[in-house]
Amino acid sequence: MIRGKKVMGLRILIAGFLLLCLGGCIPSVPKGDLPAPEVVPFREREIKEPLTDDSPKESLIASVERSLAGLNQMKVRGNTAGFSKEKFSPENVSRTLILFREILQSTTDDAEIDRQIRSNFSFWEPGRGGSSDSLLLTGYFEPILEGSLEPGGEYSYPLYAPPCDLVKAAAETTPAEASSKKRVVRIEDGREVPYYSRREIDTEGVLQGKELELVWLKDPWERFVLHIQGSGQVRLPDGDTLRVGYAASNGRPYRPIGRYLIDQGFLDEKDISMERIREFIRNNPGRAEEIFHYNERYIFFRLLPDSEGPQGALGVPLTPGRSIATDLTIFPPGALAYLVSRQPDLDESGRVVGWKPLRRFVLNQDTGAAIKGPGRVDLFFGSGERAGTAAGEMREEGRIYFLLAK
């Protein structure tokens, strides 16, 4: 819990800043502003293996409840999915979730749950137009970082709130597409220009002195990781913790620094992971800015003082091990799915000692700049170092089946 005069002053400052921005420009780019949808065929499948679930039932029920809450909030916006809107309409997705919840709450017998699910639901797998419908499953997490509400000493790497000159503009495209595509720009001498890049913000300091700083972190690598993950917790010197989450981006394209390190010959593609990238940057600090600048996409944050967890694109807290991020122009927001792959096996010290099967029900509650197309799914592992280790190792082949009530 955040306490003290510094935090109260910070909240008053941010509130005043946002009021000022709302009077003259659009301060953020919501995650709901998605590009034109891609139509992906879904094929009905039969799952012959037992519908086992390797995670606690309590977390599954909690995540189902959050999807239902998020879908209720989305009703005024309609369904953004790019495939069969009639089949995967918000109403059908909600009906599926309610029936699934009733089954989970009616019995504790795994065999009976399996029987009822098969009797009451159909399973739909997204197609990719190739010889295989398997997908790439990766992981993400909520980092816990050291920071301060005041700059100075080792705290010199700021997180910024959305700048007031961040403007959302219609894309230069056909009228039919303009409503679903947006560009992020700023106005300079009466002209729209791309918003500042990572280099301009972090190295050249173009946002300094504008009272946009929410908090200062100790480490540039940790700040970069927070930009990639989209949310995190910041532990203050007095022991209090605050949560920050995605508020907007600079609209620049996302480019993975792992690809840059591979292309430059610094790392081998078969060995790439978050930990190996971190080690390379720690061992080569003179190249850190060069590597970070390769990804021009920059994230602006907001405080989430009362949230039970990091906020996903559905507007509800994510559930560790249950929430997934997909391309929400393709996959149905809030929907229930069955995920099959494998995952890292960690010992008590948090070290990866092997791999084990991953078979569980998940909820489609988030998206991300790097999660594009029908062949990508990102699994939320939770908060902290242990979750980060597992998420950083995840780069596995998998399959996903979306459920619909019959």
C-alpha positions in Angstrom: 0.0 0.0 0.0 1.3 3.5 -0.9 1.4 6.0 2.0 2.8 9.4 2.8 2.9 12.9 1.6 5.1 12.2 -1.4 2.6 9.7 -2.8 -0.3 12.0 -2.2 1.6 14.9 -3.9 2.4 12.6 -6.8 -1.3 11.7 -7.2 -2.4 15.3 -7.1 0.3 16.2 -9.7 -0.8 13.4 -12.0 -4.5 14.2 -11.6 -3.8 17.9 -12.5 -1.6 16.9 -15.4 -4.3 14.6 -16.9 -7.0 17.3 -16.5 -4.7 19.6 -18.4 -4.1 17.1 -21.2 -7.8 16.2 -21.6 -8.5 19.8 -22.3 -6.2 19.9 -25.3 -5.3 16.5 -26.7 -5.7 12.7 -26.3 -3.2 11.6 -23.6 -3.2 7.9 -24.3 -3.7 5.2 -27.0 -6.0 2.5 -25.6 -5.2 -1.1 -26.3 -8.6 -1.4 -27.8 -7.5 0.5 -30.9 -6.6 -2.5 -33.0 -5.8 -2.7 -36.7 -8.2 -4.1 -39.3 -9.0 -7.8 -38.5 -7.6 -10.8 -40.2 -10.1 -13.5 -41.1 -8.8 -16.9 -39.7 -10.7 -20.2 -40.3 -11.6 -22.1 -37.1 -12.0 -25.9 -37.5 -14.0 -28.0 -35.1 -11.7 -30.6 -33.4 -12.1 -33.6 -31.2 -9.7 -33.9 -28.2 -9.2 -37.6 -27.5 -6.8 -37.2 -24.5 -8.2 -36.6 -21.0 -8.9 -32.9 -20.4 -6.5 -32.7 -17.5 -5.6 -29.4 -15.9 -2.3 -28.8 -14.2 -3.2 -25.7 -12.2 -5.6 -25.0 -9.2 -9.3 -24.9 -9.9 -9.7 -21.8 -7.8 -7.5 -19.8 -10.2 -9.5 -21.0 -13.1 -12.8 -20.0 -11.6 -11.4 -16.6 -10.7 -10.1 -16.1 -14.2 -13.5 -17.1 -15.7 -15.2 -14.5 -13.4 -12.8 -11.8 -14.6 -13.5 -12.6 -18.3 -17.2 -12.3 -17.6 -16.6 -8.9 -16.0 -14.5 -7.8 -18.9 -17.0 -8.9 -21.5 -19.7 -6.9 -19.6 -17.6 -3.8 -19.9 -17.0 -4.5 -23.6 -20.7 -4.7 -24.6 -20.9 -1.1 -25.7 -17.9 -1.5 -28.0 -19.1 -4.7 -29.7 -17.0 -7.7 -30.8 -13.6 -6.8 -32.4 -12.8 -10.4 -33.4 -12.0 -10.8 -37.1 -13.4 -14.3 -37.5 -17.0 -15.6 -37.4 -18.6 -12.9 -35.3 -21.8 -14.9 -35.1 -20.1 -18.0 -33.8 -17.8 -16.3 -31.3 -20.0 -13.3 -30.5 -19.6 -11.8 -27.0 -23.0 -13.4 -26.1 -21.8 -16.9 -27.1 -18.5 -16.4 -25.3 -20.3 -15.3 -22.1 -22.8 -18.2 -22.4 -19.8 -20.6 -22.7 -18.1 -19.1 -19.6 -21.2 -19.2 -17.5 -21.9 -22.9 -18.3 -18.3 -23.8 -17.8 -18.3 -22.1 -14.4 -21.4 -24.0 -13.4 -19.8 -27.3 -14.3 -16.7 -26.5 -12.2 -18.8 -25.5 -9.2 -21.1 -28.6 -9.4 -18.5 -31.3 -8.9 -15.0 -32.0 -7.7 -14.7 -35.3 -9.6 -12.2 -34.9 -12.5 -13.8 -37.7 -14.6 -17.2 -36.1 -14.3 -15.9 -32.7 -15.2 -14.2 -34.2 -18.3 -17.5 -35.9 -19.3 -19.6 -32.8 -18.8 -17.2 -30.6 -20.8 -17.2 -33.0 -23.7 -21.0 -33.2 -23.6 -21.7 -29.5 -23.4 -18.9 -27.9 -25.5 -17.3 -28.0 -28.9 -13.6 -27.3 -29.5 -12.3 -25.0 -32.3 -8.7 -24.8 -33.4 -7.5 -21.8 -35.4 -6.1 -22.6 -38.8 -2.9 -21.1 -40.2 -3.2 -22.0 -43.9 -0.2 -24.3 -43.8 0.6 -28.0 -43.1 0.6 -27.5 -39.3 -1.8 -25.7 -37.0 0.7 -25.6 -34.1 1.6 -22.2 -32.7 4.5 -20.5 -30.9 3.9 -20.3 -27.2 5.9 -17.7 -25.2 5.6 -16.3 -21.7 5.4 -12.9 -20.0 5.4 -11.8 -16.4 5.1 -8.8 -14.0 8.6 -7.7 -12.8 9.2 -6.4 -9.3 11.7 -3.6 -9.5 13.5 -1.2 -7.1 12.5 2.4 -7.5 12.0 5.8 -5.9 9.5 8.6 -6.0 12.4 11.0 -6.1 15.4 11.1 -8.5 18.9 11.0 -7.3 21.8 8.7 -6.6 21.2 5.3 -8.2 17.6 6.2 -9.1 18.0 7.9 -12.4 15.9 6.0 -15.0 12.3 7.4 -15.1 9.0 5.9 -16.1 6.9 8.5 -17.9 3.1 9.1 -17.9 1.6 9.8 -21.3 2.8 13.1 -22.7 0.2 15.8 -23.5 1.4 16.1 -27.1 0.8 12.4 -27.8 -2.0 12.5 -30.4 -4.1 9.7 -31.9 -4.8 10.3 -35.6 -6.7 8.4 -38.3 -4.6 6.3 -40.5 -3.9 7.3 -44.1 -6.0 4.5 -45.6 -9.4 3.9 -47.1 -12.5 5.2 -45.3 -13.6 1.6 -44.5 -10.3 1.0 -42.7 -9.9 4.4 -41.1 -12.2 3.6 -38.2 -10.1 0.7 -37.0 -6.6 2.0 -37.7 -5.0 4.8 -35.8 -1.6 6.4 -35.9 0.2 8.0 -32.9 1.8 11.3 -33.8 2.6 14.8 -32.5 2.0 18.1 -34.1 5.0 20.2 -35.1 4.6 23.5 -37.0 1.1 22.5 -37.9 2.1 19.1 -39.3 1.7 15.5 -38.0 5.1 13.9 -37.4 6.0 10.5 -35.8 6.2 10.6 -32.0 9.6 10.6 -30.4 11.7 7.4 -30.6 13.3 5.6 -27.6 16.6 7.2 -28.5 15.1 10.7 -28.4 13.2 10.1 -25.1 15.8 8.1 -23.1 19.1 9.4 -24.4 18.4 12.9 -25.8 15.9 13.6 -22.9 13.2 15.3 -24.9 10.6 14.7 -22.2 12.7 15.9 -19.3 11.4 18.9 -17.3 7.7 18.3 -18.3 6.8 16.7 -14.9 5.8 13.4 -16.5 8.0 11.2 -14.3 5.9 8.7 -12.2 8.9 6.9 -10.6 12.7 6.5 -11.0 14.3 3.0 -11.3 17.8 1.8 -10.6 18.6 -0.1 -13.8 18.1 0.6 -17.5 17.7 -3.1 -18.3 14.9 -3.4 -15.8 13.2 -0.4 -17.2 13.4 -1.9 -20.7 12.0 -5.2 -19.4 9.1 -3.3 -17.9 8.4 -1.7 -21.3 8.3 -5.2 -22.9 6.1 -6.7 -20.2 3.8 -3.7 -20.0 3.2 -3.7 -16.2 5.1 -4.2 -13.0 5.5 -3.5 -9.3 8.0 -1.0 -8.0 9.4 -1.5 -4.4 10.2 1.9 -2.8 13.0 2.5 -0.3 10.6 2.6 2.6 9.3 -0.9 1.7 6.0 0.2 0.1 5.1 -1.1 -3.3 3.2 0.6 -6.1 1.9 -1.0 -9.3 2.3 0.6 -12.7 0.6 -0.5 -16.0 0.4 0.3 -19.7 -1.2 3.7 -20.5 0.0 4.4 -24.1 2.8 3.9 -26.6 4.7 6.2 -29.0 3.2 4.3 -31.9 6.5 3.2 -33.3 6.9 -0.5 -34.4 8.0 -3.1 -32.0 11.3 -4.7 -32.9 12.7 -7.5 -30.6 16.2 -6.9 -29.5 16.8 -10.7 -29.4 16.5 -10.6 -33.2 19.0 -7.7 -33.4 21.5 -9.7 -31.3 21.1 -12.8 -33.5 21.5 -10.8 -36.7 24.6 -9.1 -35.4 26.1 -12.5 -34.5 26.2 -11.8 -30.8 23.8 -14.7 -29.8 22.8 -18.0 -31.4 19.1 -18.3 -32.3 18.7 -21.7 -30.7 20.0 -20.3 -27.4 18.0 -17.1 -27.2 16.1 -16.3 -24.0 15.5 -13.3 -21.7 18.3 -14.4 -19.4 20.8 -14.8 -22.2 20.0 -11.3 -23.5 20.3 -9.9 -20.0 23.7 -11.5 -19.5 25.0 -10.2 -22.8 24.0 -6.6 -21.9 25.4 -6.9 -18.4 28.7 -8.1 -19.9 28.7 -5.5 -22.7 27.4 -2.3 -21.0 28.8 -0.1 -23.8 26.4 -1.6 -26.2 23.3 -1.3 -24.0 21.9 1.9 -25.6 22.6 0.6 -29.1 20.6 -2.5 -28.3 17.7 -0.8 -26.5 17.4 1.8 -29.3 16.8 -1.0 -31.9 13.3 -1.3 -30.4 11.9 2.2 -31.1 8.5 1.4 -29.5 8.2 3.3 -26.1 5.7 2.6 -23.4 4.1 5.2 -21.1 2.6 4.1 -17.8 -0.1 4.9 -15.2 -0.4 4.1 -11.6 -2.7 1.1 -10.6 -3.0 1.7 -6.9 -6.1 -0.5 -6.3 -5.6 -3.3 -8.8 -5.4 -7.0 -7.7 -2.9 -7.6 -10.5 -1.6 -6.2 -13.8 -4.4 -5.0 -16.1 -4.8 -6.8 -19.4 -6.4 -5.5 -22.6 -9.8 -6.8 -21.4 -9.6 -4.2 -18.5 -9.5 -6.8 -15.8 -6.6 -8.1 -13.6 -4.6 -11.0 -15.2 -4.5 -14.4 -13.5 -1.1 -16.1 -13.2 -1.0 -19.3 -15.3 -4.5 -18.7 -16.7 -4.4 -15.4 -18.7 -3.1 -15.4 -22.3 -2.3 -12.7 -24.7 -3.2 -13.1 -28.4 -3.9 -11.0 -31.4 -7.4 -9.7 -30.4 -8.2 -8.8 -34.0 -8.3 -12.5 -34.6 -9.1 -14.3 -31.4 -12.2 -13.7 -29.3 -11.7 -11.4 -26.3 -12.4 -13.1 -23.0 -12.9 -16.6 -24.5 -12.1 -19.9 -22.8 -9.5 -22.2 -24.4 -7.6 -25.3 -23.8 -3.8 -25.0 -24.1 -1.4 -27.9 -24.8 2.4 -27.5 -24.8 5.2 -27.9 -22.3 6.7 -25.6 -19.7 9.9 -25.1 -17.7 10.3 -27.2 -14.5 11.8 -25.1 -11.7 13.4 -26.4 -8.5 12.9 -24.7 -5.1 15.7 -22.2 -5.8 14.0 -21.1 -9.1 16.5 -22.8 -11.4 15.2 -24.6 -14.5 15.9 -28.3 -14.1 13.9 -29.7 -17.0 10.6 -29.5 -18.8 7.1 -30.8 -18.0 3.8 -31.0 -19.8 1.5 -28.0 -19.9 -2.2 -28.9 -20.3 -4.7 -26.4 -18.9 -7.7 -24.2 -19.5 -6.9 -20.5 -20.1 -8.7 -17.2 -20.7 -8.0 -14.8 -23.6 -7.6 -11.5 -21.7 -4.6 -9.6 -23.1 -2.7 -8.6 -26.2 0.7 -7.2 -27.1 2.7 -5.4 -29.8 4.7 -8.5 -30.6 1.7 -10.9 -30.5 0.5 -10.8 -34.1 -1.2 -13.3 -36.3 -2.9 -16.7 -35.6 0.4 -18.5 -34.7 1.3 -16.6 -31.5 0.1 -17.0 -27.9 1.7 -15.5 -24.8 1.1 -17.0 -21.4 1.1 -14.9 -18.2 3.3 -16.5 -15.6 2.7 -14.1 -12.7 4.9 -11.7 -10.7 8.5 -11.7 -9.6 11.8 -13.4 -10.3 10.5 -17.0 -10.4 7.8 -16.1 -12.9 10.3 -14.2 -14.9 12.7 -17.2 -15.2 9.9 -19.4 -16.5 8.5 -16.8 -18.8 12.0 -16.0 -20.2 12.6 -19.6 -21.1 9.2 -20.2 -22.9 9.5 -20.5 -26.6 7.6 -23.7 -27.3 5.4 -25.3 -29.9 1.8 -25.7 -28.8 -1.8 -26.0 -29.7 -4.9 -24.2 -28.6 -8.6 -25.1 -28.8 -11.3 -22.5 -28.1 -14.5 -23.8 -26.4 -18.0 -22.9 -27.3 -21.2 -24.1 -25.5 -23.3 -26.3 -27.8 
